[in-house]
């Protein structure tokens, strides 16, 4: 979808069969529905009959518990022999090679991806467990793309529920549950302004977390949609970089606050 990799979106859109497991076919994934995977047949698994075929027609609807349904599908695939899709897999790997996640590195502006990569690389050097949380917005998508997690339950996000302000409370809860872990929240300025006051809880309860605040002065994802689909009629999305001063705000809550303006300051 609009937040995934180019090669994954191409693989989905050019496929001839989509096995959809518990998916909603929401607009973030499909974009313009009539242009989404136009040559594909759909097998749609869901426990809720109302979801199957609600947005995208399913040639084969399967309603029931996934544990049973997917076990039967796996059994049928094994009995049917290996499908001949080696050429397709080579094509997908070629797209993966040609279109990795990347971003422009020219200019003086500190890129959000660079900040997240720096946090990721520092986390990889630590001996203790590292848990990640996020708010909701563009920073969440960049975290999904650039943070590398090898352990289950180490990346905590509200996903498609879209709960802005989720990151800091989730990080504090994770630190309370796993006090020996390093907990890092990737947050945006819009989300931070919703629950940033919970830093008081972190300070008072001695639950130290790291918040990497990607401050672009906008509700970035909403602005992105206004830019793409609403003829750049920007409304109620500009937050400014000046107010508040997030580093001073952190200090007021008894935390350490730093403002980073270039890559040399990141580490």
N, C-alpha and C positions, 0 to 999 in steps of 0.2 A: 504493500500500500504506500501512501504518501510519505510514511516515515521509515519504510524499510529500504533495503538495498535495491539498487537498480537490477542486479542480476536475479534477485529473488522475485521481484515484480515481473521481470521478463519471463522467468520460468513459469510463473503462475499464469500469466496472460497468454502464453503461447502453448500451454498444455492442452492435451486432448481429453484428459480426465482429471477432475478435481474430487478428491475424497475429503469432504468437509466434516470435521469431528467437533461437534458442539460449538460451531462458529455462528456468528450472527450475520455475516456478510455486511458489516456496517460500512458507512460511507468512507471511513478512513482507509479501509482496505480496498474497496471496490472503485472509489472515485465515481466516474460516470458509469452507471450500472450497465447501460447498453453496450459499452465498449470493454467491459470486464470479461476476460477469458472467453471471447466470443466463440471459439471453436471447441470448447470443453463441454463434456457431459458432467453432471454433478451427482455424486452419491453423498447424501446428506444424513449424517448420524446425529440424533439428538434425543434426549429423554422426553422433551416437550414437543408434542405434535404440532403445536401452534407455531413453533420456530421453523419447522421444516418447510421449505418452499415459500416462506413469508416474503422474502426479498428476491432471492434468486431461485428460479425454477429448478427443482431436483428431479432428474430423470429416474433416479432410484432413491426413494425416501426410506430411511430405516429408523423407526421409532422404538426406543427402549434403552435399558441401562447399557452404558458404553462397555462396561467390563465384560458383559456377555456378548454384545454385538461385535466388538473388536476381536474378541477371542475367536469367534466364528469366522470372521473375515480372514484372520491370520491363518487359521486352519485351512480354509479354502485356497488361499494363496500358496501355501506349502504343498498342498495336494495337486495344484495345477501346474507345478513346475516353475522354473525361473522365467520371468517375463523377458522378452528380448528388447531391452531398453538401454543397451550399452551406448548406442550412438547418442541417445537423448542425454544420458549422464555426461558424456564427453562435451556435448553442447553447453550444458549448464556450467560445467567446470570452466569452459572457455569464457562464458559470460562473467563468471566469478573473477577470472584473471583480468579481464578487460575493464571491469567496472567495480573496483573495490571501494569501500568508504574512503573518501578523500575530501580535502577542503583547501581553498586557496590560502597560501601562507605569505602573500605579498602584502605590503602596506604596514601601517603602524598600529592598527587595531589588534588588541589581544583577542585571539579567536577562542570561543567557548570550547571547541574541540581540543585545543591545546591545553587548556586548563584541566579538562577531564583526563586527558592522556597523562598529564603530570601527576595528578592524584592517583591514577591507576598504577603508574610506574613506581611511585613512592610506596603504595600499598603492597606491591609485589615484593618489595625489599624487606617487609616486616616478617617477623617470625610467628607472631600470633595471628589468630583468625581475623579476617577483615570482613565486615558486613557493610553493605551499601543500602541506602534508602534514597528515594527521590520524591520530589513533589510531582506536579503535573504540568506539562507544557513542552516547549522545545528542549529545555535542559534535560527533561526525562528521556526524550528521543535520543539526544546525543549520548546520555549515559548508557542507554540500551545498546547503542552502536559501538561505543569506545571502551566501556568498562568490560574487563574479562573476569568472569566468575567461573570457577571450577567446582565449587561445592554447592550442594543443594541448600536452599533457604538462606543464601548469602546475598541475594538481591531482592529487596523488599520495596514494592511499588504498588500503587493502586491500579495500574494497568488501564484498561478501557473504562473503568468506573469514573475516571477523571476527577478524583477528589483533590482539588487544589488545597495546599496547606498540609498535605499528608506527611511530607518528608521529615520534618523536625520531630513531631510527636512520635512517629514510627522509630526514628533513630534513638530517642530517649528510652522508649519501651524496649528496643533491642539491646541497649546498653544495660538496662536494668536486668534483663533476662540473661545476658551474656557479658558480665562485667569484665572478663578477661580479654574480650575482643576489642579491636579498634573499629569504631562505627563511624562511617563517613556518609553524610547526607549531601547529595547533589541537589541544589535548590535553585529556583529562579526568584527574581525580585518580586514578582507578583505573588507567588506562593508564600515567600518569606513574610510579606506584609500581612498575611492572614494568620499565621501561627508563630511568628518570630518571638512573641512574648513568652513562649514556652521555654526559651533559653533561661528564664528565671528558675523554672523547675529543674533544668539540668544543673544550674549553678548551686541552688539550694540543696538539692539531693545528692550532690557530688557524683553526677553522672556525665563525665566529660565526653562530648562528641565533637566531631569535626564537621563543620558546615562549609561546603564550597559553594558560594553564592554566585551564580552566573547572572550578572547585572547588565542587561541590555536596555533598560529604561522603558521596556514595553511589556504588555501581555503578548509575548511573542507569537504564540501559536494562534491566538485569536486574530492578531494583526495579519498573520500569514493567510488566514482564510479570507479576511476582508480584502487583502491584496489580490488573491487568486480568483475569488468567486463573487466579490461585491464591488468590482470596479474601483478598488482603492478608496472606498468610502470609509476611512478610518474613524471609528467612534469608540470613545471610552477605553482606549487601549494604551495611550501614552502615559507612562508613569514618571518620567524624568530620571536622570542619573543623580540629580542633586539632593533630592529629598526622599527618604532620610539618608543620613550618612550611616551606612550599615556598620562600619567598624566602630564608630562612636556608640551606636546603639548596642552593639555587643558588649562594649566596655561598661555601659550603664547597667547591664544585667549581670555584671560580675564575670564576664568572659573575656577572652583575649580577642581583639579585633584587628584585622589587617586589610588594607586595600592594595590590591595588586593591579598594576597598570601595564606591565610588559612581561614578556616571557622570562627575562633575567630574574625577576622577583618571585617567580612561581614557586620554585622548590623551597 
